[in-house]
Amino acid sequence: MDQIPTEIFGALVIALPLIVVAFALFWRQQKQVFFFALAALIVGLGYLMATGATTDVAKWVWPSVYGEELPPTEIGDGVDTPADTPADSGAGAQ
């Protein structure tokens, strides 16, 4: 049996708990709000799948099946900090 694609598994990991919470909160009293929450969830998952975030979630949740665990990001990666930028010499100010 083949494994579930990483995008789909990541989407399921995100969506299933949110669907259960929306169902518990809105199904009995306000079905329209439940369906609105479901539509918002679908739009949000589409965005996450388009950006590749669901693949990252799948690799984080089940690294033995979907690959290496993602390395933790360090604060300041790719962002210039005052220590990284040259100091203003004040040559432009007269």
Secondary structure in CASP SS format (residue, H / E / C, confidence):
PFRMAT SS
TARGET T0000
AUTHOR 0000-0000-0000
METHOD secondary structure of the structure
MODEL  1
M C 1.00
D C 1.00
Q C 1.00
I C 1.00
P C 1.00
T H 1.00
E H 1.00
I H 1.00
F H 1.00
G H 1.00
A H 1.00
L H 1.00
V H 1.00
I H 1.00
A H 1.00
L H 1.00
P H 1.00
L H 1.00
I H 1.00
V H 1.00
V H 1.00
A H 1.00
F H 1.00
A H 1.00
L H 1.00
F H 1.00
W C 1.00
R C 1.00
Q C 1.00
Q C 1.00
K H 1.00
Q H 1.00
V H 1.00
F H 1.00
F H 1.00
F H 1.00
A H 1.00
L H 1.00
A H 1.00
A H 1.00
L H 1.00
I H 1.00
V H 1.00
G H 1.00
L H 1.00
G H 1.00
Y H 1.00
L H 1.00
M H 1.00
A H 1.00
T H 1.00
G C 1.00
A H 1.00
T H 1.00
T H 1.00
D H 1.00
V H 1.00
A H 1.00
K H 1.00
W H 1.00
V H 1.00
W C 1.00
P H 1.00
S H 1.00
V H 1.00
Y H 1.00
G C 1.00
E C 1.00
E C 1.00
L C 1.00
P C 1.00
P C 1.00
T C 1.00
E C 1.00
I C 1.00
G C 1.00
D C 1.00
G C 1.00
V C 1.00
D C 1.00
T C 1.00
P C 1.00
A C 1.00
D C 1.00
T C 1.00
P C 1.00
A C 1.00
D C 1.00
S C 1.00
G C 1.00
A C 1.00
G C 1.00
A C 1.00
Q C 1.00
END
